[in-house]
Structure formats: structure tokens, C-alpha cells
Amino acid sequence: MSAASSRPAPARPLVVSSDEELLDDLLRLLAAAGTEPELATGGPSLRRAHRAAPLVLVGADALAGGVLRALPRRPGVVVVSGREFPADQWAAAVEVGAERVAQLPEDEAWLLSRAAAAVRGQVERGRLVAVGGGCGGAGASTVAAAVALAAGPGTVLVDADPWGAGLDLLLGAEHVDGLRWPELAGLRGRVAGDALVSALPEIADVHVVAASRETPFAVPEEALTAVVDAARAIGRPVIVDLPRPGPAGNCPPAVLADADLAVLVVPARLRAATAARLLVDGPGAPWAAAHLVVRAVPGGLSSDEVADVVGRPVLAELPYDRSAVPRGERGEPPAVSPRSPLGTVARRILSAAGQEAARR
């Protein structure tokens, strides 16, 4: 089961009203906010929903009874009226703990914003895994793609390496329509996650933010942060393939600092391990908290020897797979079945990311 599918469904806003006209207005507003409410006017269903709902909208008609006054006070209660609110009902609104009385249609914009904020607050933030190579040609892009495929439908795979020929090519999605970095480089600040994800190329249920082979350029850190935050805000797992620091590109510190798990892919060779040590060693090193995936090579070092050289723990060892290169050349996505080498490593990375996220 994927991380996305195992999450419980978020609680729905509660609407307490028997006014059909008001109910129609509230259903329309909540649909615009991306949700639908739970309706209750009494009994155990009201008590349960009143306790769990992210927002409680009480129709002015429901203030007359004593059912709501018998419930414990809680934040996030708004009284809604479809006409001018009578002065003699203000005391009842205060008694049920209302934070505001909203009058429609005058307060429609405020109520829509309040409902949208409540719904967003219920979405579990998507996990973030940052993957990089300890040296050039380490296979980090292949590992990042495998983790995204193993994470399940709806995952967002972000290609932050402008000189890596594009992750869409690795997945066989180079001809799939959708926005790529040239169209997204100007993004800043808060971005609508649903709109962004729906505009990206999609293959094998993974949405890809790919580099451009025609006009490669360093991805602005502000744009990368905006894309990652937008996808995570709507609960999507995000896997970022980061470039190795050097003259051609930098590893954005904001993404690494915010990642639930940072993974360095290191071939089991002495020079590769020594190069990786430069990334994790010293004050302010960008990959100081990284875990290692050691890619086995014939006649190379053992995983323990790589760990000793780099000075970081080994999360998984990727056995030599002679089929990986031919698959990539044919534009076939990495094989991530439970028994495949990449599938085993990808699931171990996702499990470790979940454990790290739980500790935060």
C-alpha cells in the first residue's frame, strides 16, 4: 500500500442547519473550497462531527434549540445567516462559541477563504525525499525515479538538475504534454498545488517537473521551493533529484533543510566515496545529515568500507543490475517490483522517510 493511500480521509466541515436555501448556499461555497460537508442537526452524529470537524458552520435557524449549547465549546465555529442577523440572537451566537457571524451574500468571500483554510489545515503535508549523487554518474536520477514510482499514484518527481538531460526522458515521458521548468521558473511564493500538479506531464501515475533539453538553465531556488511546497501542501509525496554542487549547479539548501530524508547515492569505489565525503564533511555541509545508498560495482568496496570513508550510515545497498542500463536506453521506467533491486531500495528509502517524518 502506498503512503498516499494509507492516510485516513481528512475530516469534513460540519454544517448544522435545516434552512434549505442556506444549505444550498453553503454547499456551493464548500464545493468551491474543495470539500463537501457533513450535515447533522442532532444525536450522536452531531456530537461526533462537532468534535472532529475542522470547521463548524451553524445556520442561524439552528440557534433556537438547545442542542448546540449542550455541546462543549470549541474553536472554529461560525454562525451563518442568509439574511440580516437579528440582534436578539447575538447572545445565542456567543453562547455556542462563535468566532464570527457571517451574513450572506455580503460575507461570502470571507467565508470561502475561511473554509478553504480549514480544509487545507486538515491535509497531511506530503513527505519530501531529496536524492543526490556523491559523484557524477552515480545513478541518483534512476534511484529518484524508482522512489517516485514506488511511492504510489500522485507522487511528484522534481528534476532539479538542468544538465541531467531530463527525468522525463528517463521515464519515457519526453513526448508527454505538460509544463516543464522553462514555464515554471518564474514561480514564487504560494502556488495552487492542484492546478500545478494537473498541468505537469504524467506517466505511470507520477507527475514530473522536468528540465528542458533545448534551453537548460539553473533552476531558481525560489521556483524550486514554490513547486515543492505547492505539491506537499496538497498531501503529495515529493521526490527531488538534486544536482551535485559544483560550477554547473548548486544544491538548494532550503530543499535539503526541509527534506524528511536526504539520500546520497555513492558507487562503491574509493574515489566516489572520497568525493561524497566532501559533501557531508565540515561545518555547513549541504548533505551533512544524508543517508547513503551504495551502488555495488564489480570489484568495488563493501558497504561498510564506503560508510567508513564517507562517515555516514548506509541505508541500503543497490546490487549490480545489468538490466538497468538497457531499460534506460529504451526509455522504460525503472523496474520497482517488490523483488527488483531498485524496488527494494526504493521501499527502504520510503520507510526511512516515514520514520524520520514521524520524529519531527
KOLDRENKE-710532 format. One record per residue (C-alpha): residue number from 1; residue in one letter; x, y, z. Coordinates in nm, 4 decimals, padded with zeros to 6 digits. Layout:
R   pos   code         c1         c2         c3
R   NUM      A          X          Y          Z
...
// end
This chain:
R   pos   code         c1         c2         c3
R     1      M    00.0000    00.0000    00.0000
R     2      S    00.1335    00.3441   -00.0916
R     3      A    00.1946    00.6195    00.1602
R     4      A   -00.0739    00.8306   -00.0027
R     5      S   -00.3418    00.5630    00.0017
R     6      S   -00.2795    00.4596    00.3628
R     7      R   -00.3643    00.8007    00.5048
R     8      P   -00.7056    00.8391    00.6659
R     9      A   -00.9508    01.0654    00.4876
R    10      P   -00.9476    01.4163    00.6364
R    11      A   -01.2443    01.5204    00.8494
R    12      R   -01.5122    01.7212    00.6693
R    13      P   -01.6575    02.0562    00.7765
R    14      L   -01.9837    02.0278    00.9710
R    15      V   -02.2960    02.2177    00.8711
R    16      V   -02.5791    02.2440    01.1249
R    17      S   -02.8924    02.3854    00.9636
R    18      S   -03.2385    02.2939    00.8367
R    19      D   -03.2739    02.6043    00.6196
R    20      E   -03.2829    02.4642    00.2642
R    21      E   -03.1903    02.7932    00.0986
R    22      L   -02.8970    02.8455    00.3327
R    23      L   -02.7859    02.4841    00.2850
R    24      D   -02.7739    02.5349   -00.0919
R    25      D   -02.5503    02.8402   -00.0485
R    26      L   -02.3182    02.6611    00.1954
R    27      L   -02.2879    02.3511   -00.0218
R    28      R   -02.1896    02.5709   -00.3158
R    29      L   -01.9322    02.7618   -00.1091
R    30      L   -01.7765    02.4475    00.0355
R    31      A   -01.7569    02.2874   -00.3094
R    32      A   -01.5624    02.5934   -00.4256
R    33      A   -01.3307    02.5426   -00.1276
R    34      G   -01.2631    02.1863   -00.2431
R    35      T   -01.4706    01.9905    00.0046
R    36      E   -01.8203    01.8763    00.0913
R    37      P   -01.9663    01.8963    00.4419
R    38      E   -02.1145    01.6555    00.6861
R    39      L   -02.4741    01.7515    00.7698
R    40      A   -02.6127    01.6921    01.1192
R    41      T   -02.8738    01.8525    01.3411
R    42      G   -02.8697    01.6309    01.6490
R    43      G   -02.7901    01.2981    01.8096
R    44      P   -02.4606    01.1053    01.8215
R    45      S   -02.3660    01.2083    01.4662
R    46      L   -02.3735    01.5753    01.5668
R    47      R   -02.1614    01.5168    01.8772
R    48      R   -01.9025    01.3176    01.6834
R    49      A   -01.8794    01.5596    01.3895
R    50      H   -01.8767    01.8618    01.6211
R    51      R   -01.5690    01.7182    01.7920
R    52      A   -01.3761    01.6182    01.4762
R    53      A   -01.4712    01.8749    01.2103
R    54      P   -01.2085    02.1339    01.1099
R    55      L   -01.4860    02.3945    01.0832
R    56      V   -01.8446    02.4115    01.2134
R    57      L   -02.0940    02.6252    01.0223
R    58      V   -02.4111    02.6845    01.2242
R    59      G   -02.7157    02.8208    01.0484
R    60      A   -02.8961    03.0987    01.2324
R    61      D   -03.2038    02.8774    01.2342
R    62      A   -03.0212    02.6198    01.4499
R    63      L   -02.9541    02.8639    01.7338
R    64      A   -03.3092    02.8429    01.8654
R    65      G   -03.2752    02.4893    02.0026
R    66      G   -03.0599    02.3888    02.2960
R    67      V   -02.8704    02.1080    02.1221
R    68      L   -02.5626    02.3145    02.0348
R    69      R   -02.5454    02.4822    02.3768
R    70      A   -02.5172    02.1372    02.5352
R    71      L   -02.2008    02.0603    02.3391
R    72      P   -01.8555    02.1586    02.4693
R    73      R   -01.7067    02.4857    02.3483
R    74      R   -01.4537    02.4560    02.0658
R    75      P   -01.2734    02.6854    01.8210
R    76      G   -01.3709    02.7103    01.4565
R    77      V   -01.7444    02.7764    01.4951
R    78      V   -01.9058    03.0264    01.2568
R    79      V   -02.2731    03.1225    01.2621
R    80      V   -02.4089    03.1836    00.9108
R    81      S   -02.7226    03.3743    00.8219
R    82      G   -02.8841    03.4191    00.4828
R    83      R   -03.0492    03.7441    00.5888
R    84      E   -02.9881    04.0247    00.8339
R    85      F   -02.8904    03.8704    01.1667
R    86      P   -03.1421    03.9584    01.4406
R    87      A   -02.9976    04.1487    01.7322
R    88      D   -03.1702    03.9210    01.9836
R    89      Q   -02.9738    03.6189    01.8510
R    90      W   -02.6271    03.7587    01.9205
R    91      A   -02.6321    03.6200    02.2734
R    92      A   -02.7068    03.2720    02.1363
R    93      A   -02.4177    03.3014    01.8904
R    94      V   -02.1809    03.3939    02.1743
R    95      E   -02.3137    03.1069    02.3838
R    96      V   -02.2204    02.8447    02.1200
R    97      G   -01.8686    02.9931    02.0964
R    98      A   -01.8972    03.1503    01.7509
R    99      E   -01.5813    03.3253    01.6317
R   100      R   -01.7904    03.5309    01.3863
R   101      V   -02.1376    03.5739    01.2425
R   102      A   -02.1206    03.5642    00.8628
R   103      Q   -02.4065    03.7133    00.6666
R   104      L   -02.4606    03.6009    00.3062
R   105      P   -02.4059    03.7210    00.0441
R   106      E   -02.2016    04.0081    00.1964
R   107      D   -01.9510    03.7806    00.3744
R   108      E   -01.9294    03.5154    00.1030
R   109      A   -01.5651    03.5904    00.0100
R   110      W   -01.4554    03.5768    00.3750
R   111      L   -01.6438    03.2530    00.4378
R   112      L   -01.4936    03.0903    00.1266
R   113      S   -01.1427    03.1866    00.2406
R   114      R   -01.2117    03.0610    00.5954
R   115      A   -01.3432    02.7264    00.4675
R   116      A   -01.0503    02.6799    00.2286
R   117      A   -00.8013    02.7476    00.5087
R   118      A   -00.9745    02.4955    00.7353
R   119      V   -00.9689    02.2286    00.4641
R   120      R   -00.6013    02.2884    00.3848
R   121      G   -00.5159    02.2553    00.7512
R   122      Q   -00.6567    01.9009    00.7518
R   123      V   -00.4346    01.7745    00.4682
R   124      E   -00.1273    01.5907    00.5908
R   125      R    00.1778    01.7553    00.4366
R   126      G    00.3400    01.5319    00.1753
R   127      R    00.6760    01.3775    00.2535
R   128      L    00.9889    01.5132    00.0885
R   129      V    01.2852    01.2991   -00.0146
R   130      A    01.5938    01.4661   -00.1642
R   131      V    01.8220    01.2438   -00.3721
R   132      G    02.1670    01.3356   -00.4990
R   133      G    02.4801    01.1738   -00.6315
R   134      G    02.8004    01.1521   -00.4370
R   135      C    02.9819    01.1929   -00.7696
R   136      G    02.8959    01.2303   -01.1346
R   137      G    02.7220    00.9283   -01.2871
R   138      A    02.6297    00.7780   -00.9508
R   139      G    02.2798    00.6815   -01.0630
R   140      A    02.0921    00.9283   -00.8403
R   141      S    01.8350    01.0098   -01.1093
R   142      T    01.7493    00.6430   -01.1512
R   143      V    01.7094    00.5999   -00.7761
R   144      A    01.4951    00.9154   -00.7515
R   145      A    01.2691    00.7916   -01.0312
R   146      A    01.2392    00.4499   -00.8657
R   147      V    01.1416    00.6063   -00.5314
R   148      A    00.8744    00.8163   -00.7037
R   149      L    00.7299    00.5129   -00.8822
R   150      A    00.7292    00.3094   -00.5606
R   151      A    00.5660    00.5897   -00.3607
R   152      G    00.2388    00.5390   -00.5445
R   153      P   -00.0067    00.7356   -00.7590
R   154      G    00.0014    01.1124   -00.7306
R   155      T    00.3696    01.1401   -00.6398
R   156      V    00.5556    01.4410   -00.7811
R   157      L    00.9080    01.3844   -00.9157
R   158      V    01.1079    01.7067   -00.9460
R   159      D    01.4118    01.7299   -01.1703
R   160      A    01.6369    01.9998   -01.0221
R   161      D    01.9403    01.9076   -01.2337
R   162      P    01.9248    02.1184   -01.5524
R   163      W    02.2189    01.9347   -01.7072
R   164      G    02.0861    01.5850   -01.6475
R   165      A    01.9005    01.5553   -01.9846
R   166      G    01.5588    01.5468   -01.8137
R   167      L    01.3907    01.2910   -01.5914
R   168      D    01.1034    01.2703   -01.8380
R   169      L    01.3499    01.1072   -02.0783
R   170      L    01.4445    00.8504   -01.8147
R   171      L    01.0764    00.7675   -01.7655
R   172      G    00.9938    00.7614   -02.1360
R   173      A    00.7736    01.0703   -02.0988
R   174      E    00.9672    01.3140   -02.3177
R   175      H    00.6733    01.3442   -02.5601
R   176      V    00.4029    01.3760   -02.2923
R   177      D    00.2412    01.7200   -02.2875
R   178      G    00.2720    01.9371   -01.9795
R   179      L    00.4599    02.2237   -01.8215
R   180      R    00.8355    02.1968   -01.7715
R   181      W    01.0898    02.4180   -01.5973
R   182      P    01.1052    02.6900   -01.8655
R   183      E    00.7368    02.7630   -01.7981
R   184      L    00.7682    02.7269   -01.4193
R   185      A    01.0923    02.9142   -01.3492
R   186      G    00.9108    03.2371   -01.2646
R   187      L    00.7035    03.0902   -00.9812
R   188      R    00.7431    03.2497   -00.6398
R   189      G    00.5675    03.2192   -00.3056
R   190      R    00.2366    03.0354   -00.2659
R   191      V    00.1180    02.8335   -00.5657
R   192      A   -00.2077    02.6397   -00.6077
R   193      G   -00.0950    02.2786   -00.5768
R   194      D   -00.3889    02.1143   -00.7549
R   195      A   -00.3550    02.3438   -01.0562
R   196      L    00.0212    02.2890   -01.0713
R   197      V    00.0065    01.9097   -01.0500
R   198      S   -00.2684    01.8820   -01.3115
R   199      A   -00.0536    02.0802   -01.5573
R   200      L    00.2555    01.8554   -01.5301
R   201      P    00.3496    01.5658   -01.7595
R   202      E    00.2286    01.2375   -01.6106
R   203      I    00.3492    00.8846   -01.6685
R   204      A    00.2869    00.5701   -01.4628
R   205      D    00.0785    00.7862   -01.2225
R   206      V    00.3832    01.0032   -01.1434
R   207      H    00.3781    01.3774   -01.2179
R   208      V    00.7142    01.5057   -01.3423
R   209      V    00.8665    01.8532   -01.3218
R   210      A    01.1289    01.8057   -01.5913
R   211      A    01.4211    02.0095   -01.7171
R   212      S    01.4407    02.1299   -02.0753
R   213      R    01.6864    01.9726   -02.3180
R   214      E    01.6604    02.2697   -02.5543
R   215      T    01.7193    02.5510   -02.3033
R   216      P    01.8923    02.4163   -01.9899
R   217      F    01.9390    02.6645   -01.7059
R   218      A    01.9934    02.6553   -01.3322
R   219      V    01.6554    02.6214   -01.1609
R   220      P    01.5949    02.9272   -00.9385
R   221      E    01.5771    02.8235   -00.5748
R   222      E    01.2619    03.0327   -00.5222
R   223      A    01.0857    02.8467   -00.8047
R   224      L    01.2003    02.5068   -00.6786
R   225      T    01.0788    02.5873   -00.3275
R   226      A    00.7438    02.7125   -00.4602
R   227      V    00.6858    02.3954   -00.6653
R   228      V    00.7858    02.1599   -00.3834
R   229      D    00.5775    02.3442   -00.1224
R   230      A    00.2720    02.3560   -00.3506
R   231      A    00.2758    01.9813   -00.4095
R   232      R    00.3401    01.8968   -00.0444
R   233      A    00.0636    02.1313    00.0724
R   234      I   -00.1981    01.9140   -00.1001
R   235      G   -00.0541    01.5955    00.0510
R   236      R    00.1545    01.4789   -00.2451
R   237      P    00.4824    01.2949   -00.1759
R   238      V    00.7671    01.4824   -00.3484
R   239      I    01.0955    01.3309   -00.4659
R   240      V    01.3625    01.5790   -00.5773
R   241      D    01.6628    01.4824   -00.7889
R   242      L    01.9241    01.7389   -00.6876
R   243      P    02.2384    01.8292   -00.8835
R   244      R    02.5788    01.7771   -00.7321
R   245      P    02.7281    02.1078   -00.6124
R   246      G    02.9875    02.2468   -00.8457
R   247      P    03.0463    02.5043   -01.1198
R   248      A    02.7372    02.3866   -01.3098
R   249      G    02.4859    02.3976   -01.0265
R   250      N    02.4203    02.4183   -00.6558
R   251      C    02.2185    02.2093   -00.4151
R   252      P    01.9388    02.4330   -00.2886
R   253      P    01.9803    02.4413    00.0907
R   254      A    01.6090    02.5087    00.1528
R   255      V    01.5049    02.1792   -00.0053
R   256      L    01.7700    01.9826    00.1812
R   257      A    01.6889    02.1524    00.5109
R   258      D    01.3178    02.0761    00.4729
R   259      A    01.3567    01.7186    00.3472
R   260      D    01.2295    01.4345    00.5631
R   261      L    01.5168    01.2290    00.4245
R   262      A    01.8275    01.3182    00.2221
R   263      V    01.9848    01.0336    00.0253
R   264      L    02.3280    01.0301   -00.1378
R   265      V    02.3870    00.7615   -00.3994
R   266      V    02.7521    00.6551   -00.3920
R   267      P    02.9173    00.3989   -00.6224
R   268      A    03.1294    00.1551   -00.4230
R   269      R    03.4616    00.2970   -00.5417
R   270      L    03.7241    00.4768   -00.3390
R   271      R    03.7247    00.7967   -00.5470
R   272      A    03.3443    00.8149   -00.5425
R   273      A    03.3314    00.7638   -00.1659
R   274      T    03.6025    01.0245   -00.1133
R   275      A    03.4096    01.2735   -00.3296
R   276      A    03.0934    01.2035   -00.1286
R   277      R    03.2789    01.2752    00.1940
R   278      L    03.3395    01.6308    00.0732
R   279      L    02.9615    01.6789    00.0578
R   280      V    02.8913    01.5587    00.4124
R   281      D    03.2034    01.6777    00.5944
R   282      G    03.2697    02.0131    00.7527
R   283      P    03.0516    02.2865    00.9060
R   284      G    02.7506    02.3816    00.6965
R   285      A    02.7992    02.0895    00.4582
R   286      P    02.4797    02.0583    00.2482
R   287      W    02.4484    01.6807    00.2865
R   288      A    02.5675    01.6532    00.6465
R   289      A    02.2584    01.4559    00.7549
R   290      A    02.2360    01.2365    00.4453
R   291      H    02.1939    00.8599    00.4434
R   292      L    02.3808    00.6584    00.1828
R   293      V    02.2657    00.4234   -00.0877
R   294      V    02.5706    00.2330   -00.2013
R   295      R    02.5629    00.1194   -00.5634
R   296      A    02.7609   -00.2017   -00.5891
R   297      V    03.0200   -00.2291   -00.8664
R   298      P    03.2221   -00.5387   -00.9605
R   299      G    03.5410   -00.5470   -00.7551
R   300      G    03.4419   -00.2380   -00.5576
R   301      L    03.4343   -00.1531   -00.1876
R   302      S    03.1931   -00.3092    00.0572
R   303      S    02.9090   -00.1028    00.2053
R   304      D    03.0886   -00.0903    00.5403
R   305      E    03.4006    00.0426    00.3719
R   306      V    03.2008    00.3136    00.1927
R   307      A    03.0380    00.4113    00.5230
R   308      D    03.3801    00.4391    00.6854
R   309      V    03.5151    00.6613    00.4083
R   310      V    03.2109    00.8884    00.3807
R   311      G    03.1316    00.8995    00.7517
R   312      R    02.7566    00.8495    00.7103
R   313      P    02.5329    00.5435    00.7653
R   314      V    02.4344    00.3195    00.4762
R   315      L    02.0590    00.2953    00.4344
R   316      A    02.0619    00.0398    00.1538
R   317      E    02.2875   -00.1322   -00.0955
R   318      L    02.1843   -00.1389   -00.4592
R   319      P    02.3126   -00.4614   -00.6163
R   320      Y    02.4631   -00.4529   -00.9627
R   321      D    02.1790   -00.4775   -01.2134
R   322      R    02.2816   -00.5428   -01.5704
R   323      S    01.9286   -00.4720   -01.6962
R   324      A    01.9149   -00.1150   -01.5621
R   325      V    02.1155    00.0470   -01.8431
R   326      P    01.9291   -00.1234   -02.1315
R   327      R    01.5959   -00.0263   -01.9772
R   328      G    01.7067    00.3354   -01.9542
R   329      E    01.8284    00.3358   -02.3135
R   330      R    01.4889    00.2087   -02.4274
R   331      G    01.3090    00.4808   -02.2283
R   332      E    01.1490    00.2283   -01.9943
R   333      P    01.0800    00.3389   -01.6343
R   334      P    01.2940    00.1691   -01.3677
R   335      A    01.1585   -00.1670   -01.2512
R   336      V    01.0254   -00.1283   -00.8958
R   337      S    00.8521   -00.4598   -00.8328
R   338      P    00.8902   -00.5827   -00.4727
R   339      R    01.1606   -00.8313   -00.5749
R   340      S    01.3569   -00.5996   -00.8041
R   341      P    01.6791   -00.4414   -00.6711
R   342      L    01.5552   -00.0864   -00.7282
R   343      G    01.2127   -00.1651   -00.5853
R   344      T    01.3653   -00.3000   -00.2651
R   345      V    01.5895    00.0047   -00.2240
R   346      A    01.3071    00.2479   -00.3066
R   347      R    01.0774    00.0987   -00.0432
R   348      R    01.3516    00.1101    00.2148
R   349      I    01.4025    00.4799    00.1403
R   350      L    01.0300    00.5488    00.1715
R   351      S    01.0122    00.3602    00.5006
R   352      A    01.3058    00.5592    00.6400
R   353      A    01.1462    00.8851    00.5231
R   354      G    00.8277    00.7935    00.7094
R   355      Q    01.0231    00.7189    01.0259
R   356      E    01.2133    01.0471    01.0035
R   357      A    00.8901    01.2401    00.9416
R   358      A    00.7321    01.0817    01.2498
R   359      R    01.0234    01.2031    01.4639
R   360      R    00.9781    01.5639    01.3578
// end
